[in-house]
Amino acid sequence: MRRVLHIITTLDNGGAERALYNLIVGGLASTDEHFILSLRDEGKYGQLLSEEGIPVFSLGMKQSIPGIRIINRLRIVIRKVQPDIIQGWMYHGNLASIIAKMMFTRRSVVVWNIRQSLYDLTTEKIMTQYIIKIARFISGSVDKILYNSQLSRQQHEDFGFNKKSAEVIPNGFDSKRLLPNKTIAREQRRVLGIPKDALIIGHIARFHPMKDHVTFLNAAVRVAKEATNVWFVFIGYGVTSDNSFLNNKVPESFKERFLFLGDRDDVTDLMQILDLSCLSSWSEAFPNVLGEAMALGKPCVATDVGDCADIIGDTGFIVPSKDEKAMAEALLAFIFKSKEQRDQMGMAARERIEKKYALPKIVNQYKMLYENIGLNT
């Protein structure tokens, strides 16, 4: 049995963290022994993984550049785990995986997992820009580079990342866990005070410029003027009713129909109430929120970024990024369909996820990767 150490920046509530958790509990731990190392703290998913019996370590790193104390903690973890395979997650985790091999364990093979697109390097934090440039320079020494989207692979290779060791494995979704549930939907609708006959459009994303809440809000206000039976639900860190930047964009007469719920632990239950889920980002790789919504039988509208078009296929709508008019038109096109047509779109969305992105299929791709690359250890 191989020993696989996953090094990730953080285990807080994020897409990469959730993808790692889903893989581990979805069957990845059945054939190899897995260990998780967070450069920062345990976070939400660290606790959940520990509850599943997966060893979790954290370095407590506060700054982008590790000090002697952090390096010593890393050395202790490496000596304890003695990994055959070190898999980095995201840029900082990827760089740490190389440091771990060079300094402490020459025998390990290294896998990188790049989880984001690279449209414009200047949009990243200064330290992240440096790390990406360093990663480009040393990428030829990595045994395998994984991407979760075809676009991300192309962008990074165009930037100079090694091509020979690259492979794309998309995110996977547990359609047995993500099941449509009308009982939960009715209860959530009641708790939120949304009328039974209202259509509900959701937007799930943390408050960040890349997520482009402004474009979506402007589109939603356009729609609210034409369709008085539509409510909008916003979920995500920083997306709250006291966020004046967001709240001020909603006319006073419409505010009852715009719910800003902030960061929630019951996102899956809240998604049950949606008739349509939307993504308005101007940069993504493979957004989990689309796959999760579709697995729940929710059709989606998304901007044409990352692999969104391939995820949605013909089950929803794809619009240009930063185009509020096109977004509003797509929302209205869905609203003015019959209930039967909307339900058919939802069923088609779920079937697409089950066919292309079922979690067991993705887990098997990782198992095969470890088996093949483990032959070198």
Secondary structure as UniProt FT lines:
FT   STRAND          3..8
FT   HELIX           15..25
FT   TURN            26..27
FT   HELIX           28..30
FT   STRAND          33..38
FT   HELIX           43..51
FT   TURN            52..53
FT   STRAND          56..58
FT   HELIX           68..81
FT   STRAND          85..89
FT   HELIX           90..104
FT   TURN            106..107
FT   STRAND          109..114
FT   HELIX           121..123
FT   HELIX           126..138
FT   HELIX           139..141
FT   STRAND          144..147
FT   HELIX           150..159
FT   TURN            164..165
FT   STRAND          166..168
FT   TURN            175..177
FT   HELIX           182..192
FT   TURN            196..197
FT   STRAND          199..204
FT   HELIX           209..211
FT   HELIX           213..226
FT   TURN            228..229
FT   STRAND          230..235
FT   TURN            237..238
FT   TURN            241..242
FT   HELIX           244..247
FT   TURN            248..249
FT   HELIX           252..257
FT   STRAND          258..261
FT   HELIX           267..271
FT   TURN            272..273
FT   STRAND          276..279
FT   HELIX           288..295
FT   TURN            296..297
FT   STRAND          300..303
FT   TURN            306..307
FT   HELIX           308..312
FT   TURN            313..314
FT   STRAND          317..319
FT   TURN            321..322
FT   HELIX           324..335
FT   HELIX           339..356
FT   HELIX           359..373
FT   HELIX           374..376
//
